[in-house]
């Protein structure tokens, strides 16, 4: 059955390509990334609840957690020193 998840951090074609490639390698089929809707989403063929959890884990591990996940945003901007 096709299932759709709305995602954090999905914003461009590069993100969509990363998700499609990653899910293809993980064995998911019928993957579709939708950048035209808001919030952006990914759809894939899901066999059962265990398979859905694998999908969520793969997406989280690559920086695209589902909107249903609580994501903490820092109060102040994070500064990085690359020197």
Biopython code that builds the backbone (N, CA, C, O; Angstrom):
import numpy as np
from Bio.PDB.StructureBuilder import StructureBuilder

atoms = [
    (1, "UNK", "N", (0.837, -1.168, 0.000)),
    (1, "UNK", "CA", (0.000, 0.000, 0.000)),
    (1, "UNK", "C", (0.889, 1.240, 0.000)),
    (1, "UNK", "O", (1.883, 1.294, 0.724)),
    (2, "UNK", "N", (0.532, 2.234, -0.809)),
    (2, "UNK", "CA", (1.282, 3.481, -0.838)),
    (2, "UNK", "C", (0.988, 4.305, 0.407)),
    (2, "UNK", "O", (-0.169, 4.492, 0.781)),
    (3, "UNK", "N", (2.055, 4.798, 1.050)),
    (3, "UNK", "CA", (1.934, 5.629, 2.241)),
    (3, "UNK", "C", (2.728, 6.913, 2.015)),
    (3, "UNK", "O", (3.781, 6.894, 1.379)),
    (4, "UNK", "N", (2.220, 8.021, 2.537)),
    (4, "UNK", "CA", (2.869, 9.314, 2.375)),
    (4, "UNK", "C", (3.255, 9.878, 3.731)),
    (4, "UNK", "O", (2.481, 9.821, 4.687)),
    (5, "UNK", "N", (4.472, 10.426, 3.802)),
    (5, "UNK", "CA", (4.951, 11.112, 5.003)),
    (5, "UNK", "C", (5.337, 12.538, 4.641)),
    (5, "UNK", "O", (6.010, 12.772, 3.638)),
    (6, "UNK", "N", (4.909, 13.488, 5.463)),
    (6, "UNK", "CA", (5.345, 14.876, 5.310)),
    (6, "UNK", "C", (6.638, 15.019, 6.103)),
    (6, "UNK", "O", (6.760, 14.481, 7.203)),
    (7, "UNK", "N", (7.608, 15.748, 5.542)),
    (7, "UNK", "CA", (8.955, 15.760, 6.099)),
    (7, "UNK", "C", (9.464, 17.150, 6.458)),
    (7, "UNK", "O", (9.090, 18.148, 5.842)),
    (8, "UNK", "N", (10.330, 17.190, 7.475)),
    (8, "UNK", "CA", (11.135, 18.369, 7.794)),
    (8, "UNK", "C", (12.330, 18.401, 6.839)),
    (8, "UNK", "O", (12.754, 17.357, 6.343)),
    (9, "UNK", "N", (12.873, 19.593, 6.579)),
    (9, "UNK", "CA", (14.158, 19.797, 5.887)),
    (9, "UNK", "C", (14.168, 19.435, 4.407)),
    (9, "UNK", "O", (15.228, 19.470, 3.782)),
    (10, "UNK", "N", (13.057, 19.099, 3.844)),
    (10, "UNK", "CA", (12.989, 18.767, 2.412)),
    (10, "UNK", "C", (12.668, 20.055, 1.673)),
    (10, "UNK", "O", (11.569, 20.594, 1.808)),
    (11, "UNK", "N", (13.629, 20.555, 0.886)),
    (11, "UNK", "CA", (13.410, 21.877, 0.313)),
    (11, "UNK", "C", (13.807, 22.038, -1.149)),
    (11, "UNK", "O", (13.459, 23.046, -1.764)),
    (12, "UNK", "N", (14.526, 21.075, -1.722)),
    (12, "UNK", "CA", (15.012, 21.306, -3.085)),
    (12, "UNK", "C", (15.145, 19.993, -3.856)),
    (12, "UNK", "O", (14.930, 18.909, -3.315)),
    (13, "UNK", "N", (15.501, 20.121, -5.116)),
    (13, "UNK", "CA", (15.692, 18.952, -5.966)),
    (13, "UNK", "C", (16.821, 18.060, -5.500)),
    (13, "UNK", "O", (16.762, 16.842, -5.669)),
    (14, "UNK", "N", (17.856, 18.655, -4.911)),
    (14, "UNK", "CA", (18.961, 17.856, -4.377)),
    (14, "UNK", "C", (18.495, 16.974, -3.229)),
    (14, "UNK", "O", (18.884, 15.810, -3.126)),
    (15, "UNK", "N", (17.651, 17.546, -2.362)),
    (15, "UNK", "CA", (17.073, 16.771, -1.252)),
    (15, "UNK", "C", (16.236, 15.619, -1.811)),
    (15, "UNK", "O", (16.325, 14.487, -1.336)),
    (16, "UNK", "N", (15.433, 15.919, -2.814)),
    (16, "UNK", "CA", (14.563, 14.905, -3.420)),
    (16, "UNK", "C", (15.394, 13.775, -4.022)),
    (16, "UNK", "O", (15.050, 12.603, -3.872)),
    (17, "UNK", "N", (16.491, 14.125, -4.705)),
    (17, "UNK", "CA", (17.354, 13.105, -5.308)),
    (17, "UNK", "C", (18.003, 12.241, -4.227)),
    (17, "UNK", "O", (18.106, 11.024, -4.381)),
    (18, "UNK", "N", (18.437, 12.867, -3.140)),
    (18, "UNK", "CA", (19.033, 12.116, -2.030)),
    (18, "UNK", "C", (18.029, 11.120, -1.469)),
    (18, "UNK", "O", (18.365, 9.960, -1.232)),
    (19, "UNK", "N", (16.799, 11.571, -1.257)),
    (19, "UNK", "CA", (15.768, 10.693, -0.701)),
    (19, "UNK", "C", (15.461, 9.551, -1.663)),
    (19, "UNK", "O", (15.389, 8.397, -1.241)),
    (20, "UNK", "N", (15.281, 9.850, -2.942)),
    (20, "UNK", "CA", (14.971, 8.787, -3.919)),
    (20, "UNK", "C", (16.091, 7.750, -3.967)),
    (20, "UNK", "O", (15.818, 6.549, -3.962)),
    (21, "UNK", "N", (17.335, 8.191, -4.013)),
    (21, "UNK", "CA", (18.480, 7.274, -4.077)),
    (21, "UNK", "C", (18.578, 6.438, -2.809)),
    (21, "UNK", "O", (18.757, 5.221, -2.864)),
    (22, "UNK", "N", (18.458, 7.101, -1.674)),
    (22, "UNK", "CA", (18.567, 6.411, -0.382)),
    (22, "UNK", "C", (17.484, 5.350, -0.227)),
    (22, "UNK", "O", (17.764, 4.225, 0.187)),
    (23, "UNK", "N", (16.255, 5.709, -0.559)),
    (23, "UNK", "CA", (15.156, 4.743, -0.406)),
    (23, "UNK", "C", (15.256, 3.620, -1.428)),
    (23, "UNK", "O", (14.866, 2.488, -1.141)),
    (24, "UNK", "N", (15.771, 3.916, -2.612)),
    (24, "UNK", "CA", (15.999, 2.874, -3.618)),
    (24, "UNK", "C", (17.027, 1.870, -3.102)),
    (24, "UNK", "O", (16.827, 0.660, -3.212)),
    (25, "UNK", "N", (18.115, 2.366, -2.543)),
    (25, "UNK", "CA", (19.161, 1.482, -1.989)),
    (25, "UNK", "C", (18.601, 0.647, -0.839)),
    (25, "UNK", "O", (18.972, -0.515, -0.673)),
    (26, "UNK", "N", (17.703, 1.245, -0.042)),
    (26, "UNK", "CA", (17.098, 0.532, 1.095)),
    (26, "UNK", "C", (16.026, -0.462, 0.651)),
    (26, "UNK", "O", (15.493, -1.205, 1.475)),
    (27, "UNK", "N", (15.703, -0.480, -0.658)),
    (27, "UNK", "CA", (14.763, -1.475, -1.168)),
    (27, "UNK", "C", (13.328, -1.014, -1.294)),
    (27, "UNK", "O", (12.447, -1.829, -1.567)),
    (28, "UNK", "N", (13.066, 0.266, -1.104)),
    (28, "UNK", "CA", (11.697, 0.771, -1.243)),
    (28, "UNK", "C", (11.347, 0.935, -2.718)),
    (28, "UNK", "O", (12.209, 1.223, -3.549)),
    (29, "UNK", "N", (10.070, 0.748, -3.026)),
    (29, "UNK", "CA", (9.610, 0.878, -4.410)),
    (29, "UNK", "C", (8.541, 1.963, -4.497)),
    (29, "UNK", "O", (8.008, 2.416, -3.485)),
    (30, "UNK", "N", (8.246, 2.364, -5.715)),
    (30, "UNK", "CA", (7.219, 3.381, -5.991)),
    (30, "UNK", "C", (7.472, 4.669, -5.213)),
    (30, "UNK", "O", (6.531, 5.299, -4.729)),
    (31, "UNK", "N", (8.743, 5.062, -5.091)),
    (31, "UNK", "CA", (9.093, 6.263, -4.333)),
    (31, "UNK", "C", (8.773, 7.503, -5.161)),
    (31, "UNK", "O", (9.156, 7.609, -6.326)),
    (32, "UNK", "N", (8.064, 8.434, -4.536)),
    (32, "UNK", "CA", (7.752, 9.722, -5.163)),
    (32, "UNK", "C", (7.983, 10.820, -4.138)),
    (32, "UNK", "O", (7.480, 10.745, -3.017)),
    (33, "UNK", "N", (8.740, 11.838, -4.520)),
    (33, "UNK", "CA", (8.989, 12.978, -3.651)),
    (33, "UNK", "C", (8.218, 14.162, -4.214)),
    (33, "UNK", "O", (8.360, 14.495, -5.390)),
    (34, "UNK", "N", (7.405, 14.797, -3.381)),
    (34, "UNK", "CA", (6.554, 15.903, -3.823)),
    (34, "UNK", "C", (7.063, 17.216, -3.232)),
    (34, "UNK", "O", (6.936, 17.461, -2.032)),
    (35, "UNK", "N", (7.639, 18.053, -4.088)),
    (35, "UNK", "CA", (8.102, 19.373, -3.668)),
    (35, "UNK", "C", (7.074, 20.460, -3.976)),
    (35, "UNK", "O", (7.261, 21.614, -3.593)),
    (36, "UNK", "N", (5.997, 20.103, -4.660)),
    (36, "UNK", "CA", (5.000, 21.091, -5.044)),
    (36, "UNK", "C", (3.973, 21.342, -3.945)),
    (36, "UNK", "O", (3.376, 22.417, -3.887)),
    (37, "UNK", "N", (3.767, 20.372, -3.086)),
    (37, "UNK", "CA", (2.820, 20.561, -1.992)),
    (37, "UNK", "C", (3.548, 21.148, -0.787)),
    (37, "UNK", "O", (4.772, 21.067, -0.687)),
    (38, "UNK", "N", (2.786, 21.735, 0.117)),
    (38, "UNK", "CA", (3.352, 22.236, 1.364)),
    (38, "UNK", "C", (2.548, 21.631, 2.491)),
    (38, "UNK", "O", (1.330, 21.809, 2.504)),
    (39, "UNK", "N", (3.141, 20.929, 3.434)),
    (39, "UNK", "CA", (4.569, 20.617, 3.509)),
    (39, "UNK", "C", (4.963, 19.574, 2.462)),
    (39, "UNK", "O", (4.126, 18.826, 1.955)),
    (40, "UNK", "N", (6.262, 19.548, 2.154)),
    (40, "UNK", "CA", (6.778, 18.599, 1.175)),
    (40, "UNK", "C", (6.663, 17.179, 1.731)),
    (40, "UNK", "O", (6.648, 16.974, 2.945)),
    (41, "UNK", "N", (6.582, 16.200, 0.818)),
    (41, "UNK", "CA", (6.328, 14.837, 1.287)),
    (41, "UNK", "C", (7.026, 13.803, 0.410)),
    (41, "UNK", "O", (7.500, 14.093, -0.688)),
    (42, "UNK", "N", (7.067, 12.582, 0.945)),
    (42, "UNK", "CA", (7.576, 11.434, 0.206)),
    (42, "UNK", "C", (6.526, 10.326, 0.300)),
    (42, "UNK", "O", (5.903, 10.128, 1.343)),
    (43, "UNK", "N", (6.347, 9.616, -0.801)),
    (43, "UNK", "CA", (5.415, 8.495, -0.858)),
    (43, "UNK", "C", (6.183, 7.259, -1.291)),
    (43, "UNK", "O", (7.030, 7.330, -2.181)),
    (44, "UNK", "N", (5.892, 6.130, -0.667)),
    (44, "UNK", "CA", (6.552, 4.872, -1.020)),
    (44, "UNK", "C", (5.610, 3.709, -0.751)),
    (44, "UNK", "O", (4.647, 3.830, 0.006)),
    (45, "UNK", "N", (5.907, 2.587, -1.384)),
    (45, "UNK", "CA", (5.152, 1.350, -1.162)),
    (45, "UNK", "C", (5.580, 0.778, 0.188)),
    (45, "UNK", "O", (6.761, 0.514, 0.413)),
    (46, "UNK", "N", (4.598, 0.588, 1.091)),
    (46, "UNK", "CA", (4.866, 0.095, 2.447)),
    (46, "UNK", "C", (4.122, -1.217, 2.644)),
    (46, "UNK", "O", (2.923, -1.311, 2.381)),
    (47, "UNK", "N", (4.853, -2.235, 3.114)),
    (47, "UNK", "CA", (4.268, -3.572, 3.289)),
    (47, "UNK", "C", (3.529, -3.732, 4.613)),
    (47, "UNK", "O", (2.460, -4.341, 4.654)),
    (48, "UNK", "N", (4.096, -3.183, 5.713)),
    (48, "UNK", "CA", (3.504, -3.329, 7.034)),
    (48, "UNK", "C", (4.086, -2.263, 7.963)),
    (48, "UNK", "O", (4.874, -1.422, 7.531)),
    (49, "UNK", "N", (3.698, -2.301, 9.228)),
    (49, "UNK", "CA", (4.155, -1.288, 10.197)),
    (49, "UNK", "C", (5.670, -1.314, 10.382)),
    (49, "UNK", "O", (6.293, -0.264, 10.541)),
    (50, "UNK", "N", (6.264, -2.504, 10.362)),
    (50, "UNK", "CA", (7.723, -2.620, 10.492)),
    (50, "UNK", "C", (8.424, -1.931, 9.314)),
    (50, "UNK", "O", (9.448, -1.271, 9.488)),
    (51, "UNK", "N", (7.870, -2.093, 8.145)),
    (51, "UNK", "CA", (8.412, -1.463, 6.945)),
    (51, "UNK", "C", (8.271, 0.062, 7.030)),
    (51, "UNK", "O", (9.159, 0.788, 6.583)),
    (52, "UNK", "N", (7.157, 0.556, 7.604)),
    (52, "UNK", "CA", (6.955, 1.990, 7.802)),
    (52, "UNK", "C", (7.994, 2.543, 8.770)),
    (52, "UNK", "O", (8.523, 3.633, 8.555)),
    (53, "UNK", "N", (8.285, 1.804, 9.824)),
    (53, "UNK", "CA", (9.300, 2.253, 10.788)),
    (53, "UNK", "C", (10.676, 2.302, 10.132)),
    (53, "UNK", "O", (11.476, 3.188, 10.435)),
    (54, "UNK", "N", (10.957, 1.363, 9.238)),
    (54, "UNK", "CA", (12.227, 1.384, 8.503)),
    (54, "UNK", "C", (12.296, 2.639, 7.628)),
    (54, "UNK", "O", (13.331, 3.304, 7.577)),
    (55, "UNK", "N", (11.211, 2.959, 6.951)),
    (55, "UNK", "CA", (11.161, 4.169, 6.130)),
    (55, "UNK", "C", (11.467, 5.401, 6.976)),
    (55, "UNK", "O", (12.295, 6.226, 6.592)),
    (56, "UNK", "N", (10.808, 5.529, 8.119)),
    (56, "UNK", "CA", (11.030, 6.681, 8.998)),
    (56, "UNK", "C", (12.475, 6.727, 9.488)),
    (56, "UNK", "O", (13.072, 7.802, 9.544)),
    (57, "UNK", "N", (13.040, 5.584, 9.839)),
    (57, "UNK", "CA", (14.423, 5.530, 10.320)),
    (57, "UNK", "C", (15.402, 5.954, 9.238)),
    (57, "UNK", "O", (16.321, 6.729, 9.502)),
    (58, "UNK", "N", (15.215, 5.457, 8.033)),
    (58, "UNK", "CA", (16.100, 5.822, 6.915)),
    (58, "UNK", "C", (16.015, 7.322, 6.653)),
    (58, "UNK", "O", (17.040, 7.974, 6.456)),
    (59, "UNK", "N", (14.809, 7.870, 6.651)),
    (59, "UNK", "CA", (14.652, 9.304, 6.421)),
    (59, "UNK", "C", (15.280, 10.127, 7.541)),
    (59, "UNK", "O", (15.960, 11.117, 7.275)),
    (60, "UNK", "N", (15.056, 9.722, 8.803)),
    (60, "UNK", "CA", (15.671, 10.432, 9.939)),
    (60, "UNK", "C", (17.187, 10.403, 9.846)),
    (60, "UNK", "O", (17.847, 11.422, 10.050)),
    (61, "UNK", "N", (17.737, 9.232, 9.537)),
    (61, "UNK", "CA", (19.190, 9.069, 9.478)),
    (61, "UNK", "C", (19.830, 9.943, 8.405)),
    (61, "UNK", "O", (21.023, 10.239, 8.472)),
    (62, "UNK", "N", (19.041, 10.355, 7.420)),
    (62, "UNK", "CA", (19.564, 11.199, 6.346)),
    (62, "UNK", "C", (19.131, 12.659, 6.495)),
    (62, "UNK", "O", (19.304, 13.458, 5.574)),
    (63, "UNK", "N", (18.572, 13.001, 7.649)),
    (63, "UNK", "CA", (18.253, 14.396, 7.947)),
    (63, "UNK", "C", (16.881, 14.872, 7.528)),
    (63, "UNK", "O", (16.644, 16.077, 7.442)),
    (64, "UNK", "N", (15.964, 13.937, 7.264)),
    (64, "UNK", "CA", (14.612, 14.295, 6.836)),
    (64, "UNK", "C", (13.576, 13.639, 7.745)),
    (64, "UNK", "O", (12.860, 12.741, 7.302)),
    (65, "UNK", "N", (13.477, 14.066, 9.006)),
    (65, "UNK", "CA", (12.507, 13.440, 9.905)),
    (65, "UNK", "C", (11.068, 13.779, 9.510)),
    (65, "UNK", "O", (10.806, 14.855, 8.972)),
    (66, "UNK", "N", (10.146, 12.866, 9.776)),
    (66, "UNK", "CA", (8.733, 13.140, 9.506)),
    (66, "UNK", "C", (8.245, 14.328, 10.341)),
    (66, "UNK", "O", (8.759, 14.564, 11.434)),
    (67, "UNK", "N", (7.268, 15.071, 9.844)),
    (67, "UNK", "CA", (6.705, 16.186, 10.601)),
    (67, "UNK", "C", (6.113, 15.728, 11.927)),
    (67, "UNK", "O", (6.009, 16.518, 12.866)),
    (68, "UNK", "N", (5.727, 14.463, 12.010)),
    (68, "UNK", "CA", (5.161, 13.943, 13.257)),
    (68, "UNK", "C", (6.209, 13.845, 14.360)),
    (68, "UNK", "O", (5.858, 13.719, 15.534)),
    (69, "UNK", "N", (7.500, 13.903, 13.998)),
    (69, "UNK", "CA", (8.572, 13.918, 14.999)),
    (69, "UNK", "C", (8.691, 15.324, 15.572)),
    (69, "UNK", "O", (8.557, 16.312, 14.851)),
    (70, "UNK", "N", (8.943, 15.402, 16.866)),
    (70, "UNK", "CA", (9.202, 16.702, 17.480)),
    (70, "UNK", "C", (10.652, 17.065, 17.198)),
    (70, "UNK", "O", (11.564, 16.338, 17.592)),
    (71, "UNK", "N", (10.866, 18.176, 16.524)),
    (71, "UNK", "CA", (12.210, 18.633, 16.201)),
    (71, "UNK", "C", (12.449, 19.920, 16.963)),
    (71, "UNK", "O", (11.707, 20.889, 16.806)),
    (72, "UNK", "N", (13.495, 19.931, 17.795)),
    (72, "UNK", "CA", (13.801, 21.121, 18.570)),
    (72, "UNK", "C", (14.611, 22.095, 17.744)),
    (72, "UNK", "O", (15.617, 21.733, 17.134)),
    (73, "UNK", "N", (14.160, 23.332, 17.733)),
    (73, "UNK", "CA", (14.869, 24.400, 17.043)),
    (73, "UNK", "C", (15.513, 25.273, 18.112)),
    (73, "UNK", "O", (14.825, 25.745, 19.017)),
    (74, "UNK", "N", (16.842, 25.499, 18.023)),
    (74, "UNK", "CA", (17.504, 26.291, 19.054)),
    (74, "UNK", "C", (16.948, 27.712, 19.116)),
    (74, "UNK", "O", (16.546, 28.280, 18.101)),
    (75, "UNK", "N", (16.932, 28.280, 20.337)),
    (75, "UNK", "CA", (16.451, 29.645, 20.522)),
    (75, "UNK", "C", (17.343, 30.659, 19.820)),
    (75, "UNK", "O", (16.862, 31.659, 19.287)),
    (76, "UNK", "N", (18.638, 30.394, 19.823)),
    (76, "UNK", "CA", (19.592, 31.301, 19.198)),
    (76, "UNK", "C", (20.288, 30.577, 18.065)),
    (76, "UNK", "O", (20.454, 29.358, 18.112)),
    (77, "UNK", "N", (20.699, 31.320, 17.043)),
    (77, "UNK", "CA", (21.401, 30.683, 15.929)),
    (77, "UNK", "C", (22.693, 30.002, 16.385)),
    (77, "UNK", "O", (23.390, 30.491, 17.274)),
    (78, "UNK", "N", (22.988, 28.886, 15.769)),
    (78, "UNK", "CA", (24.222, 28.169, 16.064)),
    (78, "UNK", "C", (25.333, 28.767, 15.215)),
    (78, "UNK", "O", (25.172, 28.953, 14.008)),
    (79, "UNK", "N", (26.458, 29.067, 15.847)),
    (79, "UNK", "CA", (27.590, 29.612, 15.095)),
    (79, "UNK", "C", (28.638, 28.525, 14.927)),
    (79, "UNK", "O", (28.955, 27.810, 15.877)),
    (80, "UNK", "N", (29.165, 28.403, 13.742)),
    (80, "UNK", "CA", (30.197, 27.432, 13.439)),
    (80, "UNK", "C", (31.485, 28.167, 13.115)),
    (80, "UNK", "O", (31.469, 29.155, 12.381)),
    (81, "UNK", "N", (32.592, 27.697, 13.651)),
    (81, "UNK", "CA", (33.890, 28.289, 13.382)),
    (81, "UNK", "C", (34.680, 27.285, 12.540)),
    (81, "UNK", "O", (35.099, 26.242, 13.042)),
    (82, "UNK", "N", (34.879, 27.599, 11.277)),
    (82, "UNK", "CA", (35.563, 26.686, 10.367)),
    (82, "UNK", "C", (37.038, 27.025, 10.186)),
    (82, "UNK", "O", (37.665, 26.535, 9.247)),
    (83, "UNK", "N", (37.614, 27.859, 11.070)),
    (83, "UNK", "CA", (39.030, 28.203, 10.913)),
    (83, "UNK", "C", (39.930, 27.165, 11.529)),
    (83, "UNK", "O", (41.153, 27.304, 11.484)),
]
sb = StructureBuilder()
sb.init_structure("model")
sb.init_model(0)
sb.init_chain("A")
sb.init_seg("    ")
for serial, (resi, resn, name, xyz) in enumerate(atoms, 1):
    if name == "N":
        sb.init_residue(resn, " ", resi, " ")
    sb.init_atom(name, np.array(xyz, "f"), 0.0, 1.0, " ", f" {name:<3s}", serial, name[0])
structure = sb.get_structure()
